[in-house]
């Protein structure tokens, strides 16, 4: 579902070049939940931005669902991104002048090929995240946890094959963070998406089936959770 090959990202800082990512490669199969970890400055958020097509690599390639996105023209990239990726931001990124329902509907309005209304889908998603009675509220009328739940519903609106989440619980207290994480996992399980989550929180990463750790722009570990290892071994025996 995701393939990364020789991915590099460098920026100019005055007279010198700063290497943020240093030629990393990995693949993510369909349906896998992967946590990308690392200290601040390790390159994990840069990597997520490249996976989402929000930035252009200095070298290397990113494939999403079989399409190379790294150097596509912006109009083509926007089409691929809109149909392939749901993105959950740490800071919610809701449109303040739209209600919760309108925010969830936004991907449908921007990307759907059909003229059919997405209202039923949007209402179902908001009900699934416990906001069935808050659909007409604006972001300013919602708590941080409620805003993040709206963002979760929006990310799944078009049933994207891939959902990317950047520190989705980073701005929330422990209780709300735990609730949002459980909702994200439930939605991911129900929708059958591939989930890539960036986090610095080991407790959050412990829920992932696979953990990739970055340091200084390089992968220093890439481990499957024990249950995923057992599943792969069973599949190998069956073959």
N, C-alpha and C positions, 0 to 999 in steps of 0.2 A: 504493500500500500504506500509506503514511503521508502525511498532509497536516497542515500547521501553518499557522494563519491568525491573524495579529495577536496572537501569544502574548505575554502580559505576566505577570511575576511580581514582586510587591513585598512587602516585609516591613516591619513597624514596628520601629524601633530607638529606644526612648525616645520623644521628641517628634517624631522625623522619620521619613520614609518612605524606604526604600532600594529603588531599582528595580534588580532583578537581570536581568530580561529586559525589553526595551523594544519590544515589538511586532514580533516576527520572524515571517516567513512562508517556507515552502518545502514542496516535495513530494518524496517518495521513491518511485520506481516499484518494482514487484515485482522481487526478485532483485538489486537494487543493493547494493553494499558501499560505505558512506559513513563517512568518518571526520570526527568533530567535534573541532576543535582550538581551542586558546586558552590564554592564560596563566591562572594561578590567579586565581579571582575573575571570570573572563570570563562565567560563567553556563552553561558546558557541562554540568556535572553536574546543575545545576538543570533544564536542558532535558531531559536524559535521564530524570530522575525524572518530569517531566511527560509525556513520551512513554510511559512505563511505567504511568502512572496512579497513581504512588506519591505524587503531590502534586497540588494543585488550582491552576490558574492564577488570577491576579487578573483577567485578561481574555483573550479569544481562545478558540480551539478547537483540539483535536487530534482527528484522525480516524485510526483504526487499522482497516485492511481494511474501510473503508466505514462504520464505527461511530464516532459522536462520543462520546468517553469523558470529556470534560473535567468534566462536572458530573453524571455518573451517580451514583445511590445506591450505597453501598459494596457491597451484595450483588450488584447487576448488574455493577458494575465488576470485582469479583473474578472473576465468570464470564467476562467478556470477556478479562480479563488472563490468566486461567489457560489459555484456549484459543488465544490469539493471540500471546502473548509468552513467549519464553525470556529469562531475565536472567542475565548473568554478572557477579558482583560482584568488585571488586578484592580484597576480604578473604574471598573464597570463600563465606562464609555457609553452611557445612555444619552439619548438626545433629550435635553431638558424640556423642550417644548412639546414633546410627545408623551402620551399616556403610556402606562405599562403595556397595554394591549398594542398600541401603535408601535412601540419600540420592538416588540416581538415580531410584529408583522413586517417590519422594515426590510429584512432580507428577501421576503416574498415579493414585496413591491419592487425591489431593485433587480431581482435576479430570476424570478419565476418565468418560465416560458408560457405557462398557461394563463388565461384570463380569469380562471376560476378564483374565487375568493379563498384566502388562506385563513379566514376568521375562525373556522372550526378548529383547525390545527393549533392556532395561536391560543385560543381559549383552553383547549385541552392541556397544552403545555403549561400555561399559567396555573391551571387547576392542579396539575401534577406536582408543581413546586410550592403548592400551598398558598397561592395568591389569587384564587378564584374570586375573592371578594375585594380585590385591590386593582382590578383591571383598568379602572377609569382614573386611577391616581397618577399624578406626575412624579418624576423622580424625587423632587424636593419634598414630597409628602411621604416618601418611603425611607425606612431605615437602611443602613448600609447592607445588612444581611438581605433585606428584601430587594434592594437594587441588584445585588449580585445574583439573586434568584431569577430576576427578570433577565439578566444577562445570560444566564444558563439557558433559559427557555428560548431566547433569541438565537443562541448558538446552534440549537437543535432544530430550528424552524424548518429548514429545507432538507432535513434528514441527510446531512452531509456525511460522506464516508469517513471523514477525518475531523476530529475536534482537537484544537490546540488550546491549552489553558496556561496563562502566565501568572503564577502565584495567585490562584483564584481565591485563596483564603487569607492572603497577606494583610489585607486592610480590615479584617474582621476579628472580633474577640473569639475566645476559645469555643464558646457555645455555638455562636453563629457559624464559625469556621467549620466545626464538625458537622453541623446541619447541612451547609452548602456542599461539603465534600460528599456526604452520603447521597444527596440529591444528584450530584454530578455522576457518581458511580451508578446510581439507579437508572438515570437517563441513558448512560452509556451502555448498560446491560440491556435495557429495553430496546434501544435503537440499534445495537450491534455495531457501533462505530469503533474506529481506531482512535485511541485517546493518548495524546502526548501532553504531559503536564510538567511545567518547570516549577521547581520548588527548592527551598533551602531547608525545609522542615522534614527531618527523618521520619517523624510519626506519620506525616501525610504520605511520604514516599513508600512507607511500609505497605500501603494498600495496593501498590502497583505490582504487576506481574513481572516487570523488568525494570532495572535501575541502571542508568548510565550516569557516571560521575565524570565531570569535566574539571580540569585544573590547568590554568595557564593556556587555555585554548586547545587542549588536547584531551582525548578520552583516556582516563587512567583506570577505569573499571567499567565492565558491562556485564551485569549479572542477572540471571533469571531467578525469580522467587522459587522456593522449593516446590510449590505446587505446580508451577509451570515446567520445571525441570522434570518432574514425575510424568506430566502429560506428554512431554516430548519423548521421553524414554519409552513410554507405553506405545506411542505412535511408531517409534522406530522398531520395536519388537513386533508390532502388528504387521509392518511392512516386510 
